[in-house]
């Protein structure tokens, strides 16, 4: 398996785990406040990542990586998780999905500008198709839902934090490993959520065992494993393409909600999910397409045999 294939596999693991997180959050969020849920998830992940770092690495990130680690830890691990959990209390799931999916668009814009990744046509086309699918999913799931101005503002803030966190994390991965960036970014996010520690401690003891299991799952898999595989893939591709890959999440959430929660999706929801996946396929096909174009455009280098045949 080459480096590109490993990056695609890592991104696929991340997308599947992040999709499963939405199912767990729907359950745990009924018993835990937004900040408490974010802190519980992050403290579990910090313990797990810290153990992995001690066993496999034990090196501190280079000084040049710390601005990106601090920025992504504060904005993505910390503020994003709290604002999203909070926003979804006043906004139905469909509307929240539409608003948060502005994030990948912002990632592509910021990455093209600040990281000089450019604005490839296939990436733009794939993101347009996927965003259209996210709008369809959101519209179908928002029927009879509710939304407040504060909830919409919080979901938009979450999208901005997510995009800024990804763009800040990308340069850090040039100077530190995926384990280092994820571990210390998670620790920064956990420190930012310390004001909610007492709230989490007082509520988790009264919650049903299923809620505790959901918090542990969120910390170990979507956060610990999901963010490490994300960082691994992000170090090997552009931030815009990685952002576009997350558009597969809404489609997978629909399938998982159907299989796990028994929530039968509408046909319009299924159509939107298919559009999301199609857009991801278009955006991820850029590398193959460019190789083909370059190969066709490359002039043929004459060999000794061909020179003999001509003479």
C-alpha positions, 0 to 999 in steps of 0.5 A: 500500500502506497502513501496515498492509499494509506492516507485515503484509508486513514481518512475513511476511518475518520469519516466512519468514526465521526459519523458514529459520534453523532449517534452517540451524542444524540443519546448522551446529550439528553443527560449531559450539558454541552460543556460537560459532554465535551469535557467528558469526551476530551478527558477520556481522549486525553488519558488514552492519547497520553498513554499512547504517546508515552508508549510510542513516542515520548518526544515533545513537539518541535517549537515550530509546531506549538502555534498550530497545536495551541490554536487547533486545540483551543478552537477545534478540540475545545470551542468547537465541541462546546458550541456544537453541543450547545447549538444543537439544543436550539437547532434541529439536527437537519439545520445543524448539519447544513450550518456545520457543513459550511466548515469544509467550504471555509477550509478550502477557502482558508487553505487556498489563501493562507496555505497556498493550496490553490482552488482546484476545479475538481475540489470546487465541483465536488464540494458544490455537489456535496454541499448540495447534498448536505442541504437536501439532507438538512431540509428533509430532516428539518421538517417540523423542526425548530431553530433559534437565532442563538442556536444558528449563531452557535452552529455557525461559530462551530463551523468557523472554529472547525475550519480555523482549527484544521487550517492551523493544524496543517502547518503543525504537522510539518514539524511534529507527528500525528500522535504529537499534534493530536495528543497535545491538541487534545490536552489543550482542548481539555484544559479549555473545558476545565470550567465544566469539570465539576458539572460533568462530575456531578451529572455523570454519576446520576446518568444511566450506564449507557450515557457513561458508555457513550462518553467513553466511546466518544473519547476512545474512538471518534476523538482518540482514533478518529483525530489521529487518523485525521492528522495522519491523512491531513499531513499527506494531502491538502486541507481542502481535500480533507475538508471535502472528505468529511461531507461523507459524514451526513450520508453515513449518519443517515445509515447508522441512525437507520441501523442503530436507532431505527430511524427510517430515513426519508427518500429525500434524505437518502438522495441527499446522502448519495449526493454527499458521497458523490461529491466526495468521490469527485473531489478525491478523484483529482489526483488520479485525473491530474496524473492522467493529464500529466502523462498525456501531456508529457512529451515522449522521450526518444530512446536509442531503439526508436532512433535506430528505427528512424535512421 
